[in-house]
Amino acid sequence: MQNVTPNSENSVSLRPAARVVAGHPSADGAGVKIHRVAGFQSADFSPFLMVDEIRSENPDDYIAGFPPHPHRGIETLTYMLSGEFEHQDHLGNRGAIREGGAQWMRAGRGIIHSEMPSQGEGGMHGFQLWINMAAKDKMSTPDWRDLQPEQVQERTLDAHGSMIRLIAGTWQIAGESVSGPLLDAASAASVADVRLAPGADVSLPLPREHTALAYIYRGSLATERGTVTRGNLVLFGAGESLQLRAPADGAGKGTGLLLLHGAPLNEPVAHYGPFVMNTREQIEQAVRDYNNGTLTD
């Protein structure tokens, strides 16, 4: 594919790789081992707050799961490559997603839920995103939805087997506007699973004003800043189109990445544990509400 320079006639400006953010080992819930990239205080991540990756073939690393815990002021999106994940909450919602499925939850003013993983034949491999909510929406009514793998649209990106799985938001694929099954995520947040064949070079148009991030979960991504390997996140600069290049791979596995874009909120962020609000006073109120049993009222 020939690159188009920003100064050429009828040009489309390409988004550069502005920053690479390394993930780090962490633990959450009842000792679940995760790989985390957090951007709570990074304005250039907005509306995204955090990417957690769970990846293990050892049940001891994750089987204790995430017992009941509260949230306020965010949305979460869980996506599974292998294994299963079950959600239960205080509203009576309960559901499990299979390999290739996703769960979306709006905490709004308050929700108490549990998330329990179970191992598939390929072990456990999945992700959870935290997505911020605008100040005007943070005290909205909680909501939840399961998406099974057959509900996720898949589109081919090139003749070599590269493909995209559309989970949330709206995307432009081969000149066509295509939407994932989730359209009501915060700040028009869009999430897709992109799988590039070895040596692939594909372009995707994205709204110029949107934040654009890519978390590499398999292989590596070739960028102007060098090759970015698995477990790291690329934050892209301004432009109208994103060019994704997979290095040639002798193993033939190619590159897998979560691609995210969304409208930045440009609002202050106050974060404490499971609560994300706009001010310290609102955080303190959320803690009091939870301790008093009124978080979900």
VENZISUL-V364257 format. One line per field, one symbol per residue. psi: psi as a letter, one per 30 degrees, with the letter a starting at -180 (. if undefined). burial: b if it has 16 or more other C-alpha atoms within 10 Angstrom, else e. A space follows every 50 residues. Layout:
BEGIN
psi: ???
burial: ???
END
This chain:
BEGIN
psi: kkkklfflkhlkkkkljekkkkllkaklbhgkklkkjkhegjfffkgkek kkkkjkgjffffffailklllkgllkkkkkelllkkkklffgkklkklkf llkkkjebfkkklljjlkkafgakjalkkkklklefffglkllkkkjlef fkkkkkfagggklkjjekakljjhgkkkklfjfglkhhkkkljkjklkgl jlkkklkefkkkkkjkfkblkklfgakklkglkkkkalafkkkkkklkjf fgfakkkkkkklkkfhlkkkkjbgkjafleeeeeeeeeeeefggeg.
burial: eeeeeeeeeeebbbbbbeebebbeeeeebeebbbbbbbbbeebbbbbbbb bbbbbbeeeebbbbbbebebbbbbbbbbbbbbbbbbbbbeeeebebbbbb bbbbbbbbbbbbbbbbbbbeeebbbbbbbbbbbbeeebbbebebbbbebe bbbbeebeeeebbbbbbbbbbebeeeeebbebeebbbbbbbbbbbbbbbb bebbbbbeebbbbbbbbbbbbbbeeeebbbbbbbbbbbbbbbbbbbbbee eeebbbbbbbbbbbbeeebbbeeebbbbeeeebeebbeebeeeebbe
END
